[in-house]
Amino acid sequence: MKLALVGIIKNEAHDILYWLGWHARLGINSFILFDDDSDDGTRALIRAACVHWDIRLFHIREHSLNLAEQSHLKRQQQVYCDALNAIKGQFDWVGLFDTDEYLTLCEHKTLPDFLATMGTDVGAVALHWRVYGHNNRITTPNTPPFHSFTRHSTIQEDINRHIKTLLRPSYWDHEQWVNVHYFPLQKGRYVTATGHPITWSDSLGITAEQPEWSGAFLMHFQNRSVEQFVERARNRKDIQLTLADADFSQWNEVEDLTPRHATADVLGRVRPVITSGVVNALMQLQHQYPPHAKHTPPPATQSSSTFNIFALFPKEERLLGLKEGLIYDTDAAELNSHNNNVTLFLLQSRHVPTAAFLFALDQTYKIVDFILLDDGRLGGLPRYDLLPIVEQTAIALRQRGGFSRQGYFLSAPPKEPLTTNRPKADMWEYFTALPQLTLPTEDSWLTLPAFNLAEMLLRTPTITLEDISFLTQVDRHMTAWLLPLLAAHLEDSQARILHSYLGPFAPFIL
């Protein structure tokens, strides 16, 4: 069964990769996207995602559409009809969703499993909205919307009677158009997510009966945070949004944390996209700033002269585990039973002693990828400010970089994932840092190739873009992983240039 999603996008750099990862996880084979003049880096992110998923990206302005009629509704009609006509015969089913709509399956793990329950007499499946509120968030969160916005409206809310469609393209009546919610059929039935007949209201695309959320539905993050609502108002040229449209007093009545179970999986799918984008940026940088000098790796047997390593433990030296990519506080019994313990380490450069760069080793002392909730960064050595807590003989770590403007503290509550969401350091934000002169095997840290390369460049107090280009020649993926550390040693002007080359990928890694 071949499945596709068709959508129109505009300035979705913060969330587009999460949307793609969420639906790829459900079994979508292809994404057919029409960009409506995004200017926030959305297209660059999608181009990097094309390496990992089948994505067909079109720019509406450059597409062969008659856009003499510039109204938003007319543009939607032209784009959707053009896309559906073009893909006939290529896909069994097509979803027509916006990028603030996330398909949720209640009884099936994948969309092919769900659609296999629909008979050949079904031409379209109507998926009701479940509209989510702002969760009292003013600014844009660092985590995907399905993790950040956990409160939604009640089933009685009339807005939830809106539907979006999963359509068999071969059953579609291409000679008729109603709206983006309802697609007329030349044969077959329109049914609910559980296969029941639909009674439409006076408006096709809005059902007369209450929403059906038992089989499948669409999480609809229409407003998200106040900041995102304002951005949406800027992007919508066809309507004038007011504060009343934000419904700040609505859609927060019911809390559901279930979608958070997918957070680690989706972020794990997004991480390779970020790496691809960063590597591509490094290759472009290399053309503009070719290396001027060669560097010689130091002997792997010697100790580092440029950085210190500390083992990092939550308060009272509690142990840490790795579960589905998340580092979480746990206990020894659980660690031993699941064999998933890791050690979190802090790298401190002697040239930038107030900066802490975090990494983790598994039981075989190999570097492993991990996720810190609410951090937002998905690659490399995430940077934190190192703050001594003298009276507790401990340290606190405050986020530096990423999407965050507030600089929240890393926290390790008992039996929970490590999270960067505390505005001040109190109890679970205190960490113990124990010096580690060598690896646990008593080998030098420089036996790890990444740190051997880091030592090679850090032997000079200031790193240049030409030095980063040299390291890119040696190992581009390892350079991408080391980039937060290397960027901290650039002069301000060169750091700004690096940010410009990374573009929308910068907050995902630096």
C-alpha positions in Angstrom: 0.0 0.0 0.0 1.5 3.3 -1.1 0.5 6.4 1.0 1.2 10.1 0.5 0.5 13.3 2.3 -0.2 16.5 0.4 0.1 19.9 2.1 0.7 23.6 1.7 3.4 25.0 4.0 4.5 28.5 4.9 7.2 29.4 7.5 7.1 26.1 9.5 10.9 25.8 10.2 10.3 25.2 13.9 7.9 22.2 13.4 8.1 20.9 9.9 10.6 18.2 10.7 8.5 17.0 13.6 5.5 16.7 11.3 7.4 14.8 8.8 8.9 12.4 11.4 5.5 11.9 13.1 3.9 10.8 9.8 6.9 8.8 8.5 6.6 6.8 11.8 3.0 6.0 10.9 3.9 4.6 7.5 3.6 7.5 5.0 5.7 6.7 2.0 5.8 10.2 0.3 5.2 13.8 1.1 4.1 16.2 -1.6 4.6 19.7 -0.3 3.8 23.1 -1.8 5.7 26.0 -0.3 4.0 29.4 -0.2 7.0 31.7 -0.1 8.5 30.6 3.2 11.4 32.8 4.2 12.4 31.2 7.6 14.5 28.3 6.3 11.7 25.8 5.9 12.8 24.9 2.4 16.4 24.2 3.5 15.1 21.9 6.2 12.9 20.0 3.8 15.8 19.7 1.3 17.9 18.0 4.0 14.9 15.8 4.8 14.7 14.7 1.2 17.9 12.6 1.8 15.9 10.5 4.3 12.3 10.6 3.0 10.6 10.8 -0.4 9.6 14.4 -0.4 8.5 16.3 -3.5 8.8 20.0 -2.8 7.3 22.6 -5.1 7.4 26.4 -4.8 3.9 27.7 -5.5 5.3 30.9 -7.1 7.4 28.8 -9.5 4.8 26.1 -10.2 2.8 26.0 -13.4 -0.4 27.2 -11.8 -2.7 30.0 -12.8 -2.3 32.2 -9.8 -4.0 35.3 -11.3 -6.6 34.8 -8.6 -4.6 35.4 -5.4 -7.1 34.5 -2.8 -6.0 31.9 -0.2 -9.0 29.6 -0.9 -8.4 29.7 -4.7 -4.8 29.0 -4.3 -5.7 26.0 -2.1 -8.0 24.7 -4.8 -5.5 25.0 -7.5 -2.7 23.3 -5.6 -4.8 20.4 -4.3 -6.5 19.7 -7.6 -3.2 19.9 -9.5 -1.5 17.6 -7.0 -4.3 15.0 -7.0 -4.4 14.9 -10.8 -0.7 14.5 -11.0 -0.4 11.5 -8.6 -3.3 9.5 -9.9 -2.2 5.9 -10.2 0.9 6.4 -8.0 -0.7 6.1 -4.5 -3.5 4.0 -3.0 -4.4 6.7 -0.4 -3.6 10.4 0.0 -4.0 12.5 3.2 -4.7 16.1 2.7 -3.5 17.7 5.9 -2.0 21.0 7.1 1.3 21.0 8.9 -0.4 21.8 12.2 -2.5 18.6 12.0 -1.1 15.3 13.3 -2.8 12.0 12.5 -3.5 9.9 15.6 -4.4 6.2 15.4 -6.2 4.8 18.3 -6.2 1.0 17.6 -3.5 0.5 15.0 0.3 1.2 14.9 0.5 2.2 11.3 -1.7 3.9 8.7 -1.6 0.9 6.3 -3.0 -1.3 9.1 -5.7 1.2 9.7 -6.6 1.6 6.0 -6.6 -2.1 5.5 -9.8 -2.2 7.6 -11.6 -0.1 5.0 -13.5 -2.0 2.3 -13.1 -1.3 -1.4 -16.4 0.5 -1.3 -14.8 3.3 0.8 -13.5 6.2 -1.2 -12.6 8.6 1.6 -12.2 8.6 5.4 -13.2 11.7 7.4 -10.9 12.4 10.3 -12.3 14.8 12.9 -10.2 17.5 14.5 -9.2 17.5 18.1 -8.3 21.1 18.6 -5.6 21.8 21.2 -5.0 24.9 23.2 -2.0 27.0 24.2 -1.1 25.2 27.5 -0.5 28.6 29.0 2.6 29.0 26.8 3.5 32.5 25.7 6.7 31.7 23.8 7.4 29.0 21.3 8.5 25.7 23.1 11.6 23.8 22.3 9.8 20.4 21.9 7.4 19.2 19.2 3.8 20.4 19.4 2.5 17.0 20.4 4.8 17.0 23.4 4.4 20.7 24.3 0.6 21.1 23.9 -1.1 18.4 26.0 -4.4 20.1 26.7 -7.3 19.9 24.2 -10.9 20.9 23.8 -13.9 18.8 24.8 -15.7 16.6 22.3 -18.7 18.9 22.5 -16.9 21.8 21.0 -18.4 22.6 17.6 -15.0 23.3 16.0 -14.1 19.6 16.4 -16.8 18.6 13.9 -14.5 19.8 11.1 -12.8 17.0 9.3 -9.8 16.4 7.0 -9.7 13.7 4.5 -7.8 10.5 3.6 -8.7 9.9 0.0 -8.4 7.2 -2.6 -7.2 9.4 -5.6 -8.8 7.0 -8.1 -12.3 7.5 -6.5 -12.1 11.4 -6.5 -14.3 13.4 -8.8 -11.8 15.7 -10.3 -14.5 17.8 -12.0 -15.9 19.1 -8.7 -14.4 21.2 -5.9 -15.9 22.1 -2.5 -13.2 23.0 -0.1 -10.0 21.6 1.5 -12.0 19.5 4.0 -14.3 17.7 1.7 -13.4 16.0 -1.7 -16.3 14.9 -3.9 -16.2 11.3 -5.0 -17.2 9.8 -8.3 -17.6 6.4 -6.6 -17.4 5.0 -3.1 -18.5 6.2 0.3 -17.3 8.9 2.7 -17.0 7.2 6.1 -15.8 8.1 9.6 -12.6 6.6 11.1 -14.6 3.6 12.3 -16.3 3.1 8.9 -19.7 4.5 9.8 -21.7 6.6 7.4 -21.5 10.4 7.8 -24.3 13.0 8.2 -23.0 16.3 7.0 -24.1 19.6 8.3 -25.2 22.4 6.0 -21.5 22.8 5.2 -19.7 19.8 3.6 -16.6 19.1 5.5 -18.3 19.7 8.9 -20.4 16.8 10.3 -23.8 17.2 11.8 -22.9 14.8 14.6 -20.3 15.1 17.3 -16.7 14.1 16.5 -15.6 10.5 16.4 -12.3 10.1 18.2 -12.4 6.3 18.8 -10.7 5.1 15.6 -8.5 7.9 14.5 -8.5 11.7 14.6 -6.3 14.7 13.9 -4.5 16.6 16.6 -5.0 20.1 15.4 -2.5 22.6 16.9 -4.2 25.6 15.4 -2.8 28.4 17.7 -0.1 26.8 19.7 1.7 29.4 21.8 0.8 33.1 21.8 4.1 33.8 19.9 3.2 31.2 17.3 -0.4 32.6 17.0 1.1 36.0 16.2 3.4 34.5 13.6 0.4 32.7 12.0 -1.5 36.1 11.9 1.5 37.5 10.0 1.5 34.6 7.5 -2.3 34.6 6.8 -2.7 37.4 4.2 -6.3 36.3 3.3 -7.8 36.9 6.8 -7.3 39.4 9.6 -6.8 37.5 12.9 -7.5 39.2 16.2 -6.9 38.2 19.8 -10.5 36.9 19.9 -9.5 34.3 17.3 -6.8 32.9 19.6 -9.5 31.5 21.9 -7.1 32.0 24.9 -9.8 30.8 27.3 -10.7 27.7 25.3 -9.4 24.3 24.2 -7.4 23.6 27.4 -10.1 21.6 29.2 -8.8 18.1 28.8 -5.2 16.9 29.3 -3.8 13.9 27.4 -0.1 13.0 27.7 -0.3 9.9 25.5 1.3 11.5 22.4 4.4 12.1 24.4 5.2 8.4 24.1 6.2 9.1 20.5 8.5 12.0 21.3 11.8 10.1 21.5 11.0 8.1 18.3 10.1 11.2 16.3 13.2 13.1 17.5 15.3 10.1 16.7 14.0 10.2 13.1 14.7 14.0 12.9 18.3 13.8 14.1 19.7 12.3 10.9 18.1 15.1 9.0 19.8 17.7 11.1 23.2 15.9 10.6 22.7 15.9 6.9 21.9 19.6 6.9 24.9 20.4 9.0 27.2 18.3 6.9 26.0 20.0 3.8 26.6 23.5 5.4 30.1 22.4 6.3 30.8 21.4 2.7 29.6 24.8 1.5 31.8 26.5 4.2 34.7 24.5 3.0 34.4 25.9 -0.5 34.4 29.5 0.8 37.0 29.0 3.5 39.5 26.4 2.3 42.0 25.1 4.8 45.3 27.0 4.9 47.3 24.8 7.1 47.5 21.1 8.0 47.1 19.8 11.6 48.7 16.7 13.0 46.7 14.5 15.3 48.3 14.0 18.7 49.4 10.6 19.9 46.4 8.7 21.3 48.4 7.6 24.3 49.0 11.1 25.8 46.6 13.1 28.0 44.7 16.0 26.8 46.3 19.4 27.3 43.2 21.4 26.1 40.2 20.0 27.9 39.1 18.3 31.2 36.4 15.6 31.4 34.0 15.1 34.4 31.5 12.4 35.0 28.2 14.0 35.7 25.7 12.7 38.2 22.4 14.1 39.5 22.1 15.0 43.2 23.6 12.3 45.6 25.3 10.7 42.6 22.2 8.9 41.4 22.6 6.7 38.3 21.3 7.4 34.8 19.8 5.3 32.1 19.0 5.5 28.4 15.5 4.6 27.3 14.4 5.2 23.7 17.1 7.9 23.3 16.1 9.8 26.5 18.5 10.1 29.4 16.6 9.6 32.6 17.2 9.3 36.4 16.7 5.8 37.6 17.9 3.3 40.2 20.5 0.5 40.1 18.0 -2.3 40.1 16.2 -1.1 37.0 19.5 -0.4 35.3 20.8 -3.9 35.9 17.6 -5.5 34.8 17.5 -3.6 31.5 21.2 -3.3 30.9 20.8 0.3 29.7 22.9 2.3 32.0 24.9 5.2 30.6 27.3 7.8 32.0 26.8 11.4 31.3 30.1 13.4 30.9 31.0 17.1 30.8 33.8 18.3 28.7 35.3 21.6 29.8 37.7 23.4 27.4 40.6 25.1 29.2 40.2 28.0 26.8 36.5 28.5 27.6 36.2 27.3 31.2 32.7 28.5 31.8 31.3 26.4 29.0 30.2 22.8 29.5 29.7 20.4 26.6 27.7 17.2 27.4 28.2 13.7 25.9 27.4 10.1 27.0 29.1 6.8 27.0 27.3 3.4 27.0 28.5 0.3 28.9 31.1 -0.4 26.2 32.4 3.1 26.5 31.2 4.2 23.1 29.7 7.6 22.5 25.9 7.4 22.2 23.3 9.8 20.9 20.9 11.1 23.5 18.0 13.5 23.9 17.5 16.1 26.7 13.9 17.1 26.8 13.0 20.7 26.2 16.6 21.3 25.0 15.7 21.2 21.3 19.2 20.3 20.1 19.6 17.0 18.3 23.2 16.7 17.4 26.7 17.2 18.7 27.8 18.3 22.1 25.1 20.5 23.6 26.6 23.6 25.3 25.6 24.7 28.8 26.9 27.5 31.0 28.8 26.0 34.0 27.7 27.6 37.2 29.4 26.6 40.5 27.1 26.1 43.5 29.6 26.7 46.3 27.5 26.0 49.3 26.4 22.6 47.9 29.8 21.8 46.4 27.9 21.1 43.2 27.3 22.7 39.8 24.3 23.8 37.8 24.0 23.8 34.1 22.2 26.5 32.2 21.3 26.0 28.6 23.3 28.1 26.1 22.1 28.2 22.5 19.5 26.1 20.8 16.0 27.6 20.4 15.9 28.8 24.0 16.1 32.5 24.8 15.5 32.1 28.5 18.5 29.9 29.3 16.7 27.3 31.5 18.5 24.9 33.8 19.1 21.2 33.3 17.0 19.2 35.8 17.1 15.5 36.9 14.0 14.8 38.9 14.0 11.2 40.3 12.7 8.5 37.9 12.1 11.1 35.1 13.9 12.1 31.9 16.5 14.8 32.2 14.8 18.0 31.1 15.9 21.6 30.4 12.9 23.6 31.7 13.7 25.1 35.1 14.0 28.9 35.4 16.2 28.6 38.5 18.5 26.1 40.1 17.1 24.6 43.3 17.1 20.9 44.2 17.1 18.6 41.1 19.2 21.1 39.2 22.3 20.4 41.2 24.8 18.0 39.7 28.0 16.4 41.0 31.0 16.6 38.6 33.8 14.1 39.3 37.1 14.5 37.4 37.9 11.7 35.0 41.6 11.8 34.0 41.1 8.8 31.7 38.3 6.7 30.2 36.9 4.1 32.6 39.2 1.6 30.8 42.1 3.8 32.0 42.9 4.6 28.4 43.5 8.2 27.4 40.4 10.2 26.3 42.4 10.8 23.0 41.8 7.2 22.0 38.3 8.3 21.1 38.7 9.6 17.5 36.4 12.6 18.1 38.4 13.8 21.1 41.7 13.2 19.3 40.5 15.5 16.5 39.3 18.1 19.0 42.6 18.1 20.8 44.3 18.6 17.4 42.5 21.9 16.8 42.1 23.1 20.4 45.9 23.3 20.8 45.5 26.8 19.4 43.5 29.2 21.6 41.4 30.5 18.7 40.0 28.3 16.0 39.2 29.7 12.5 36.7 28.7 9.9 39.7 27.4 7.8 40.5 25.1 10.7 36.9 23.7 10.7 37.2 23.2 6.9 40.4 21.2 7.5 38.6 19.0 10.0 35.7 18.6 7.6 38.1 17.2 5.1 39.3 14.7 7.7 35.8 13.5 8.8 32.7 15.6 8.0 30.3 13.7 10.3 32.7 13.9 13.3 33.2 17.6 12.6 29.4 18.1 12.7 29.3 16.3 16.1 32.1 18.5 17.4 30.8 21.7 16.0 29.3 23.2 19.2 32.7 22.8 20.9 34.5 24.2 17.9 32.1 27.1 17.5 32.8 28.2 21.1 36.4 28.9 20.1 35.7 31.0 17.1 36.0 34.8 17.2 32.6 36.5 17.3 32.7 37.6 13.6 33.5 34.1 12.4 30.9 32.6 14.7 28.3 34.8 13.0 29.5 33.5 9.6 29.2 29.9 10.8 25.6 30.6 12.0 24.7 32.1 8.6 26.0 29.0 6.8 24.0 26.7 9.2 20.9 28.8 8.7 17.8 27.0 10.2 20.0 24.1 11.3 21.9 26.3 13.8 19.4 26.1 16.7 19.2 22.3 16.3 22.9 21.9 17.0 24.6 25.0 18.5 
